[in-house]
């Protein structure tokens, strides 16, 4: 029998192996760059510690995902897009 702690621990191992030696923030920034997100970071005074991070989604990409979802849902029997 598997309990919730075992599931959590396994999920954590998978996440950690995916991000390798990067910190969580470094991993987040690498994924933002990989998927061409626009992002800005703010640091504390003369430090390299990230204090703020802001990113935005490309609305053309979001619009494409919404269109794909609407097409898929309209092809299902007995359903309408919205």
N, C-alpha and C positions, 0 to 999 in steps of 0.2 A: 504494500500500500504506500502510495506517495502522499506526503503531506505538503502543505503550502510552503514550508521553509525549504524543503528540498527543491521545489519548483523555483522559488526565488533564487536560491543559491546557484542552480544550473543556469538560469537566465542571466545572472550576474557574471558567471564565468564566460558565457557566450559573448556578452557585451564587452567584457574586458579583453577577450581575445580579438574581437573585431577592431578595437581601437588601439591595440598594441601598446607602445610606450607613451602614447600621447595622453595628456590630461583630458578631462571631460571638455574643457573649453577649447583646447587645441583640436580635439576631434570634431566638435561642433563647427568650428571655423573651417576645418578642412572639408566638411560636408557642404557647408554653405558655398565654398569656392567650387567644389566639384559639380554642384548643380546650378552654378551661375547666379546665385542670389546676390543682391546688393546688400552689403552690410557695413556697419560702422562700429568701431569700438572706442571707448573712452578709458583712459587710464588715470590713476591717481598721480597728481603732480608730476614728479620726475621718475616715477616708478614704472615698471613693466606689468604691474598687476592690473588686470582688466577690471574696471569698475562698472562700466555700462556696455551693453551690446544691443544693437538694434539691427533688424534685418527686415526685408520686405520680399513678398512674393511677386514674381512677374505676372501681371494680370492677364497677359496673353496666354501664358501657360495655364493659369487657373481657368480661363475661359475655355481652353482646349479640353481640360479635364472635365469641366461641367458639360460641354457638348458631348463628349464621349459617354458620360454617365447617362445623359438624357437619351442618347441613341440606344444604349443598352437597355435602359428601363422601358423604352417604348416598344422594343422587340419582344418583351416578355408577354406571354399570353394573358389577356384580361387586365392589363395595366395601362396607365397613361403616364406620360413623362412627369407631369406635375398635377 
